[in-house]
Amino acid sequence: MIFSTLYSVIGKYERDEMMPFIEVARNIAKYVDTTLGYLSGETDDMDLFKDPAMLKRLHELNSLSEPDRNSILHALDSLLRDPKARKAYAL
């Protein structure tokens, strides 16, 4: 009985007939070994926010002042440009 109710509720989530509470969504993400970002459609990468070291860096970046954060993001964009260009020209 509990499984049929669970499947019914999940079906309603999938059809956008009902939205889960955040704790329910967290538990679903944990159960299916993914992230809330992936479940909510914010990213197509199931593992994007699972790396603890990257999450720590993002939290540190987010805690900086806006000018400092923008400077770091500008530098990061510059560093990412070269590998993107190499990849584009390798085709």
N, CA, C and O atoms as a GROMACS GRO file, in nm:
protein
  364
    1MET      N    1   0.082  -0.119   0.000
    1MET     CA    2   0.000   0.000   0.000
    1MET      C    3   0.086   0.126   0.000
    1MET      O    4   0.058   0.221  -0.072
    2ILE      N    5   0.191   0.126   0.081
    2ILE     CA    6   0.275   0.245   0.088
    2ILE      C    7   0.347   0.271  -0.044
    2ILE      O    8   0.366   0.387  -0.082
    3PHE      N    9   0.387   0.165  -0.115
    3PHE     CA   10   0.456   0.184  -0.243
    3PHE      C   11   0.363   0.240  -0.349
    3PHE      O   12   0.405   0.325  -0.428
    4SER      N   13   0.238   0.196  -0.352
    4SER     CA   14   0.145   0.251  -0.451
    4SER      C   15   0.119   0.398  -0.423
    4SER      O   16   0.105   0.477  -0.516
    5THR      N   17   0.112   0.436  -0.296
    5THR     CA   18   0.094   0.577  -0.261
    5THR      C   19   0.217   0.658  -0.301
    5THR      O   20   0.206   0.768  -0.354
    6LEU      N   21   0.335   0.602  -0.275
    6LEU     CA   22   0.460   0.669  -0.311
    6LEU      C   23   0.467   0.690  -0.462
    6LEU      O   24   0.501   0.800  -0.507
    7TYR      N   25   0.437   0.587  -0.540
    7TYR     CA   26   0.441   0.600  -0.685
    7TYR      C   27   0.338   0.702  -0.734
    7TYR      O   28   0.364   0.774  -0.830
    8SER      N   29   0.222   0.707  -0.669
    8SER     CA   30   0.120   0.803  -0.706
    8SER      C   31   0.169   0.945  -0.682
    8SER      O   32   0.148   1.033  -0.766
    9VAL      N   33   0.233   0.969  -0.569
    9VAL     CA   34   0.285   1.102  -0.536
    9VAL      C   35   0.397   1.140  -0.632
    9VAL      O   36   0.400   1.252  -0.682
   10ILE      N   37   0.488   1.048  -0.658
   10ILE     CA   38   0.598   1.075  -0.752
   10ILE      C   39   0.543   1.106  -0.890
   10ILE      O   40   0.593   1.196  -0.958
   11GLY      N   41   0.441   1.035  -0.932
   11GLY     CA   42   0.376   1.064  -1.061
   11GLY      C   43   0.321   1.206  -1.065
   11GLY      O   44   0.331   1.273  -1.168
   12LYS      N   45   0.264   1.251  -0.956
   12LYS     CA   46   0.212   1.388  -0.950
   12LYS      C   47   0.326   1.489  -0.959
   12LYS      O   48   0.310   1.594  -1.021
   13TYR      N   49   0.441   1.459  -0.898
   13TYR     CA   50   0.557   1.547  -0.912
   13TYR      C   51   0.600   1.555  -1.058
   13TYR      O   52   0.625   1.663  -1.111
   14GLU      N   53   0.607   1.439  -1.123
   14GLU     CA   54   0.653   1.433  -1.262
   14GLU      C   55   0.558   1.507  -1.356
   14GLU      O   56   0.603   1.565  -1.455
   15ARG      N   57   0.430   1.507  -1.326
   15ARG     CA   58   0.331   1.575  -1.412
   15ARG      C   59   0.308   1.719  -1.370
   15ARG      O   60   0.218   1.786  -1.421
   16ASP      N   61   0.389   1.768  -1.277
   16ASP     CA   62   0.378   1.904  -1.225
   16ASP      C   63   0.240   1.934  -1.166
   16ASP      O   64   0.194   2.048  -1.169
   17GLU      N   65   0.175   1.831  -1.113
   17GLU     CA   66   0.046   1.849  -1.047
   17GLU      C   67   0.065   1.886  -0.901
   17GLU      O   68  -0.028   1.933  -0.835
   18MET      N   69   0.186   1.866  -0.851
   18MET     CA   70   0.214   1.886  -0.710
   18MET      C   71   0.363   1.912  -0.695
   18MET      O   72   0.443   1.855  -0.768
   19MET      N   73   0.400   1.997  -0.602
   19MET     CA   74   0.541   2.026  -0.577
   19MET      C   75   0.581   1.968  -0.441
   19MET      O   76   0.507   1.984  -0.344
   20PRO      N   77   0.696   1.902  -0.433
   20PRO     CA   78   0.738   1.845  -0.304
   20PRO      C   79   0.793   1.952  -0.211
   20PRO      O   80   0.846   2.054  -0.256
   21PHE      N   81   0.780   1.930  -0.082
   21PHE     CA   82   0.846   2.015   0.015
   21PHE      C   83   0.996   1.996  -0.004
   21PHE      O   84   1.040   1.891  -0.051
   22ILE      N   85   1.074   2.095   0.033
   22ILE     CA   86   1.218   2.092   0.011
   22ILE      C   87   1.284   1.971   0.076
   22ILE      O   88   1.376   1.912   0.018
   23GLU      N   89   1.241   1.933   0.195
   23GLU     CA   90   1.301   1.816   0.261
   23GLU      C   91   1.270   1.688   0.183
   23GLU      O   92   1.354   1.599   0.173
   24VAL      N   93   1.150   1.680   0.130
   24VAL     CA   94   1.114   1.563   0.048
   24VAL      C   95   1.202   1.561  -0.077
   24VAL      O   96   1.253   1.456  -0.116
   25ALA      N   97   1.219   1.677  -0.140
   25ALA     CA   98   1.302   1.684  -0.259
   25ALA      C   99   1.447   1.646  -0.227
   25ALA      O  100   1.511   1.576  -0.305
   26ARG      N  101   1.498   1.692  -0.114
   26ARG     CA  102   1.635   1.654  -0.073
   26ARG      C  103   1.646   1.503  -0.055
   26ARG      O  104   1.743   1.441  -0.099
   27ASN      N  105   1.546   1.444   0.008
   27ASN     CA  106   1.549   1.299   0.030
   27ASN      C  107   1.540   1.223  -0.102
   27ASN      O  108   1.608   1.122  -0.120
   28ILE      N  109   1.458   1.272  -0.194
   28ILE     CA  110   1.449   1.208  -0.326
   28ILE      C  111   1.584   1.217  -0.396
   28ILE      O  112   1.632   1.118  -0.452
   29ALA      N  113   1.646   1.335  -0.394
   29ALA     CA  114   1.776   1.353  -0.459
   29ALA      C  115   1.879   1.259  -0.399
   29ALA      O  116   1.958   1.197  -0.471
   30LYS      N  117   1.879   1.249  -0.267
   30LYS     CA  118   1.974   1.159  -0.201
   30LYS      C  119   1.946   1.014  -0.239
   30LYS      O  120   2.039   0.937  -0.264
   31TYR      N  121   1.819   0.977  -0.243
   31TYR     CA  122   1.781   0.838  -0.274
   31TYR      C  123   1.824   0.799  -0.415
   31TYR      O  124   1.870   0.687  -0.437
   32VAL      N  125   1.808   0.890  -0.511
   32VAL     CA  126   1.845   0.858  -0.649
   32VAL      C  127   1.987   0.903  -0.682
   32VAL      O  128   2.027   0.903  -0.799
   33ASP      N  129   2.064   0.943  -0.578
   33ASP     CA  130   2.206   0.977  -0.590
   33ASP      C  131   2.229   1.089  -0.693
   33ASP      O  132   2.307   1.074  -0.786
   34THR      N  133   2.159   1.200  -0.672
   34THR     CA  134   2.179   1.317  -0.756
   34THR      C  135   2.166   1.442  -0.670
   34THR      O  136   2.173   1.434  -0.547
   35THR      N  137   2.148   1.556  -0.732
   35THR     CA  138   2.138   1.682  -0.660
   35THR      C  139   2.002   1.747  -0.683
   35THR      O  140   1.931   1.712  -0.777
   36LEU      N  141   1.968   1.841  -0.596
   36LEU     CA  142   1.844   1.916  -0.615
   36LEU      C  143   1.849   1.997  -0.743
   36LEU      O  144   1.748   2.013  -0.811
   37GLY      N  145   1.966   2.048  -0.777
   37GLY     CA  146   1.982   2.123  -0.902
   37GLY      C  147   1.945   2.040  -1.023
   37GLY      O  148   1.881   2.089  -1.116
   38TYR      N  149   1.986   1.914  -1.022
   38TYR     CA  150   1.953   1.825  -1.133
   38TYR      C  151   1.803   1.795  -1.135
   38TYR      O  152   1.739   1.798  -1.240
   39LEU      N  153   1.746   1.765  -1.018
   39LEU     CA  154   1.604   1.733  -1.012
   39LEU      C  155   1.516   1.850  -1.053
   39LEU      O  156   1.411   1.832  -1.114
   40SER      N  157   1.561   1.972  -1.020
   40SER     CA  158   1.480   2.090  -1.052
   40SER      C  159   1.504   2.142  -1.192
   40SER      O  160   1.440   2.238  -1.235
   41GLY      N  161   1.597   2.080  -1.265
   41GLY     CA  162   1.622   2.121  -1.403
   41GLY      C  163   1.721   2.236  -1.416
   41GLY      O  164   1.737   2.291  -1.524
   42GLU      N  165   1.788   2.273  -1.306
   42GLU     CA  166   1.886   2.381  -1.313
   42GLU      C  167   2.013   2.340  -1.385
   42GLU      O  168   2.087   2.424  -1.435
   43THR      N  169   2.039   2.212  -1.390
   43THR     CA  170   2.157   2.161  -1.458
   43THR      C  171   2.126   2.025  -1.518
   43THR      O  172   2.039   1.952  -1.469
   44ASP      N  173   2.196   1.992  -1.625
   44ASP     CA  174   2.183   1.860  -1.687
   44ASP      C  175   2.286   1.762  -1.632
   44ASP      O  176   2.281   1.643  -1.663
   45ASP      N  177   2.378   1.811  -1.551
   45ASP     CA  178   2.486   1.730  -1.496
   45ASP      C  179   2.444   1.680  -1.358
   45ASP      O  180   2.432   1.758  -1.263
   46MET      N  181   2.423   1.549  -1.347
   46MET     CA  182   2.377   1.490  -1.221
   46MET      C  183   2.478   1.508  -1.107
   46MET      O  184   2.439   1.509  -0.990
   47ASP      N  185   2.606   1.521  -1.139
   47ASP     CA  186   2.710   1.524  -1.037
   47ASP      C  187   2.771   1.662  -1.016
   47ASP      O  188   2.870   1.675  -0.945
   48LEU      N  189   2.714   1.765  -1.077
   48LEU     CA  190   2.776   1.897  -1.076
   48LEU      C  191   2.806   1.949  -0.937
   48LEU      O  192   2.915   2.002  -0.915
   49PHE      N  193   2.716   1.935  -0.843
   49PHE     CA  194   2.735   1.992  -0.710
   49PHE      C  195   2.764   1.887  -0.603
   49PHE      O  196   2.737   1.909  -0.486
   50LYS      N  197   2.818   1.774  -0.643
   50LYS     CA  198   2.846   1.667  -0.547
   50LYS      C  199   2.989   1.671  -0.493
   50LYS      O  200   3.017   1.607  -0.391
   51ASP      N  201   3.078   1.744  -0.557
   51ASP     CA  202   3.219   1.749  -0.515
   51ASP      C  203   3.233   1.843  -0.396
   51ASP      O  204   3.216   1.964  -0.411
   52PRO      N  205   3.264   1.790  -0.276
   52PRO     CA  206   3.273   1.874  -0.156
   52PRO      C  207   3.377   1.986  -0.168
   52PRO      O  208   3.355   2.096  -0.117
   53ALA      N  209   3.489   1.960  -0.235
   53ALA     CA  210   3.592   2.063  -0.250
   53ALA      C  211   3.542   2.179  -0.335
   53ALA      O  212   3.570   2.295  -0.305
   54MET      N  213   3.469   2.147  -0.441
   54MET     CA  214   3.415   2.253  -0.525
   54MET      C  215   3.306   2.330  -0.452
   54MET      O  216   3.297   2.452  -0.465
   55LEU      N  217   3.224   2.262  -0.376
   55LEU     CA  218   3.121   2.330  -0.298
   55LEU      C  219   3.184   2.425  -0.196
   55LEU      O  220   3.134   2.536  -0.175
   56LYS      N  221   3.292   2.382  -0.134
   56LYS     CA  222   3.363   2.467  -0.037
   56LYS      C  223   3.414   2.593  -0.106
   56LYS      O  224   3.403   2.703  -0.053
   57ARG      N  225   3.471   2.576  -0.225
   57ARG     CA  226   3.521   2.691  -0.300
   57ARG      C  227   3.407   2.787  -0.336
   57ARG      O  228   3.422   2.909  -0.326
   58LEU      N  229   3.294   2.731  -0.378
   58LEU     CA  230   3.181   2.816  -0.414
   58LEU      C  231   3.129   2.894  -0.293
   58LEU      O  232   3.093   3.011  -0.305
   59HIS      N  233   3.125   2.829  -0.177
   59HIS     CA  234   3.083   2.898  -0.054
   59HIS      C  235   3.182   3.010  -0.019
   59HIS      O  236   3.141   3.119   0.020
   60GLU      N  237   3.311   2.982  -0.032
   60GLU     CA  238   3.412   3.084  -0.004
   60GLU      C  239   3.399   3.201  -0.101
   60GLU      O  240   3.406   3.317  -0.061
   61LEU      N  241   3.380   3.170  -0.227
   61LEU     CA  242   3.363   3.273  -0.328
   61LEU      C  243   3.239   3.358  -0.299
   61LEU      O  244   3.243   3.480  -0.311
   62ASN      N  245   3.132   3.293  -0.261
   62ASN     CA  246   3.007   3.362  -0.233
   62ASN      C  247   3.017   3.453  -0.110
   62ASN      O  248   2.942   3.550  -0.099
   63SER      N  249   3.108   3.422  -0.020
   63SER     CA  250   3.121   3.502   0.102
   63SER      C  251   3.205   3.629   0.082
   63SER      O  252   3.212   3.714   0.170
   64LEU      N  253   3.269   3.642  -0.034
   64LEU     CA  254   3.354   3.759  -0.060
   64LEU      C  255   3.270   3.881  -0.096
   64LEU      O  256   3.151   3.870  -0.127
   65SER      N  257   3.334   3.997  -0.090
   65SER     CA  258   3.266   4.119  -0.135
   65SER      C  259   3.241   4.109  -0.285
   65SER      O  260   3.309   4.034  -0.355
   66GLU      N  261   3.146   4.184  -0.334
   66GLU     CA  262   3.114   4.177  -0.477
   66GLU      C  263   3.233   4.213  -0.566
   66GLU      O  264   3.255   4.144  -0.666
   67PRO      N  265   3.310   4.318  -0.535
   67PRO     CA  266   3.427   4.347  -0.621
   67PRO      C  267   3.529   4.233  -0.622
   67PRO      O  268   3.582   4.198  -0.727
   68ASP      N  269   3.556   4.174  -0.505
   68ASP     CA  270   3.650   4.062  -0.500
   68ASP      C  271   3.597   3.943  -0.578
   68ASP      O  272   3.671   3.879  -0.654
   69ARG      N  273   3.469   3.912  -0.559
   69ARG     CA  274   3.407   3.799  -0.630
   69ARG      C  275   3.412   3.822  -0.781
   69ARG      O  276   3.443   3.730  -0.857
   70ASN      N  277   3.382   3.945  -0.825
   70ASN     CA  278   3.385   3.975  -0.968
   70ASN      C  279   3.526   3.964  -1.026
   70ASN      O  280   3.544   3.917  -1.138
   71SER      N  281   3.626   4.006  -0.949
   71SER     CA  282   3.766   3.993  -0.995
   71SER      C  283   3.805   3.848  -1.013
   71SER      O  284   3.868   3.812  -1.112
   72ILE      N  285   3.767   3.765  -0.917
   72ILE     CA  286   3.800   3.622  -0.926
   72ILE      C  287   3.726   3.557  -1.042
   72ILE      O  288   3.783   3.476  -1.116
   73LEU      N  289   3.600   3.590  -1.059
   73LEU     CA  290   3.522   3.534  -1.170
   73LEU      C  291   3.578   3.578  -1.305
   73LEU      O  292   3.579   3.500  -1.400
   74HIS      N  293   3.624   3.702  -1.313
   74HIS     CA  294   3.686   3.752  -1.437
   74HIS      C  295   3.813   3.672  -1.467
   74HIS      O  296   3.835   3.630  -1.581
   75ALA      N  297   3.896   3.651  -1.366
   75ALA     CA  298   4.018   3.573  -1.385
   75ALA      C  299   3.985   3.429  -1.424
   75ALA      O  300   4.051   3.372  -1.512
   76LEU      N  301   3.885   3.371  -1.361
   76LEU     CA  302   3.844   3.235  -1.394
   76LEU      C  303   3.794   3.226  -1.538
   76LEU      O  304   3.828   3.132  -1.610
   77ASP      N  305   3.714   3.324  -1.580
   77ASP     CA  306   3.667   3.326  -1.719
   77ASP      C  307   3.784   3.330  -1.816
   77ASP      O  308   3.782   3.264  -1.920
   78SER      N  309   3.886   3.408  -1.783
   78SER     CA  310   4.005   3.417  -1.868
   78SER      C  311   4.077   3.283  -1.876
   78SER      O  312   4.122   3.242  -1.983
   79LEU      N  313   4.089   3.215  -1.762
   79LEU     CA  314   4.156   3.085  -1.760
   79LEU      C  315   4.076   2.979  -1.837
   79LEU      O  316   4.134   2.891  -1.899
   80LEU      N  317   3.945   2.988  -1.833
   80LEU     CA  318   3.862   2.891  -1.904
   80LEU      C  319   3.859   2.915  -2.054
   80LEU      O  320   3.831   2.823  -2.131
   81ARG      N  321   3.887   3.037  -2.097
   81ARG     CA  322   3.880   3.071  -2.239
   81ARG      C  323   3.978   2.989  -2.323
   81ARG      O  324   3.942   2.945  -2.432
   82ASP      N  325   4.100   2.968  -2.275
   82ASP     CA  326   4.200   2.895  -2.352
   82ASP      C  327   4.161   2.750  -2.378
   82ASP      O  328   4.166   2.707  -2.493
   83PRO      N  329   4.123   2.673  -2.277
   83PRO     CA  330   4.081   2.535  -2.306
   83PRO      C  331   3.958   2.528  -2.397
   83PRO      O  332   3.947   2.438  -2.480
   84LYS      N  333   3.866   2.623  -2.382
   84LYS     CA  334   3.748   2.626  -2.471
   84LYS      C  335   3.791   2.650  -2.615
   84LYS      O  336   3.739   2.587  -2.707
   85ALA      N  337   3.884   2.742  -2.634
   85ALA     CA  338   3.932   2.772  -2.770
   85ALA      C  339   4.004   2.652  -2.830
   85ALA      O  340   3.982   2.618  -2.947
   86ARG      N  341   4.091   2.588  -2.750
   86ARG     CA  342   4.160   2.469  -2.800
   86ARG      C  343   4.061   2.360  -2.841
   86ARG      O  344   4.079   2.294  -2.943
   87LYS      N  345   3.959   2.342  -2.762
   87LYS     CA  346   3.858   2.240  -2.792
   87LYS      C  347   3.784   2.276  -2.920
   87LYS      O  348   3.757   2.189  -3.002
   88ALA      N  349   3.751   2.402  -2.937
   88ALA     CA  350   3.677   2.446  -3.055
   88ALA      C  351   3.761   2.427  -3.182
   88ALA      O  352   3.708   2.386  -3.286
   89TYR      N  353   3.890   2.455  -3.175
   89TYR     CA  354   3.975   2.442  -3.294
   89TYR      C  355   4.022   2.301  -3.319
   89TYR      O  356   4.072   2.270  -3.427
   90ALA      N  357   4.005   2.212  -3.220
   90ALA     CA  358   4.047   2.072  -3.236
   90ALA      C  359   3.948   1.993  -3.319
   90ALA      O  360   3.980   1.884  -3.368
   91LEU      N  361   3.829   2.046  -3.337
   91LEU     CA  362   3.727   1.974  -3.415
   91LEU      C  363   3.764   1.974  -3.555
   91LEU      O  364   3.692   1.919  -3.638
   0.00000   0.00000   0.00000
